[in-house]
Amino acid sequence: MKLYVCYGTFTATPRPGGHPCGNAYRALKDAGHDPEVVKSYGLAVLPAFLNATKGRKEVKELTGQYTVPVLVTDSGEVVKESSTIVGWAERNPAGSPAA
């Protein structure tokens, strides 16, 4: 399983509700998963030539957008957006068939 994030999986942030990439990572870890973290850098709102990192290019191919976080499960399912990844993790703890 791969989790594409911006710069990291930090949770300490002045952003209300926490940082989306950190929230997704923490939910996966709390559910017993150990995702491969792909740091994608850049910023989704930047022009394409500024989002030329490998991770952002892969995210664009997977979802049609440059926005992270994006989860790719071991079965190849693509889950985008932090709240959706958190929900997926809650429904699919490590060791369950869908995980």
Rosetta blueprint (number, residue, H / E / L):
1 M L
2 K E
3 L E
4 Y E
5 V E
6 C L
7 Y L
8 G L
9 T L
10 F L
11 T L
12 A L
13 T L
14 P L
15 R L
16 P L
17 G L
18 G L
19 H L
20 P H
21 C H
22 G H
23 N H
24 A H
25 Y H
26 R H
27 A H
28 L H
29 K H
30 D H
31 A L
32 G L
33 H L
34 D L
35 P L
36 E E
37 V E
38 V E
39 K E
40 S L
41 Y L
42 G L
43 L L
44 A L
45 V L
46 L L
47 P L
48 A H
49 F H
50 L H
51 N L
52 A L
53 T L
54 K H
55 G H
56 R H
57 K H
58 E H
59 V H
60 K H
61 E H
62 L H
63 T H
64 G L
65 Q L
66 Y L
67 T L
68 V L
69 P L
70 V E
71 L E
72 V E
73 T L
74 D L
75 S L
76 G L
77 E L
78 V E
79 V E
80 K E
81 E L
82 S H
83 S H
84 T H
85 I H
86 V H
87 G H
88 W H
89 A H
90 E H
91 R H
92 N L
93 P L
94 A L
95 G L
96 S L
97 P L
98 A L
99 A L
